[in-house]
Amino acid sequence: MNSLRWPLALESQACVAPGDIAEREYHLLIQLPHTSARTPLVSALATQARLSICEVGAELPMSSPFDVAVLHADSLSLACGPLLNDASLGLPEIVFVVDDPPSPQYLALKSRGFRNVVRHDDLCAWLPVAVAHLGSLARARRIVMRACTDDPIAPVLPPRTLTSGGIKLHAAETRFRAAFLRSLLAEHGSRRLASEAAGVPYRSFCEMLRKLGI
């Protein structure tokens, strides 16, 4: 998925309502040049999705969330920013259309982490088959984002509980180190990988664990 493209939504946006997950029909935004190739694409998609057609250069419709946004590479601009950052637009899967795969457009979009970069000539055959998969990814993303933003945040410890409470320096260091090393082990799944993440030689790392009884 375009998982690396959505960080701002977690911090500042409320996700769309749960009802959108229950909808059977996926909502597609199509912003492509008005050419002879667009008509068969629209016809192929019309039977399986709800379509919103937006001309290149026009302002994006802001009425309802999208599951998939199909954009020509030449139409990418600041005006497309809300599709990446505004959760009220549904955080759709983005499909970029290019005229020639070896083009600088293709390489630039791939280098920015976008997976779905498709040649214009392949779009009509590929997209109708891929719609359900892409739409499912977008809706799953919204469920995760909602869980991240709507769940109660763990209470912050009040300042008085952050005092040492009589713990001596050696004991405090030992507890901190043990918790830190345990978290590395849990995160990386092996002692060797955890030692590399800690920047400590493997044998030294194992000796630390032994001394701490881990």
Protein Blocks (a to p, Z undefined) as FASTA:
>chain_A
ZZllmmmmmmmpccddfklmmpmbdcddddddddfklmmmmmmmmmmcccddddehiacd
fkbccfbdcddfklgcfklmmmmmmmknopaadddddfblkbmklmmmmmnopabdcdfk
lmmmmmmmmmmmmmmmmmmmmmmmmmmmmpccdddddfklmpnnopafklmmmmmmmmmm
mmmmmmnopaklmmmmnopafklmmmmmmmnoZZ
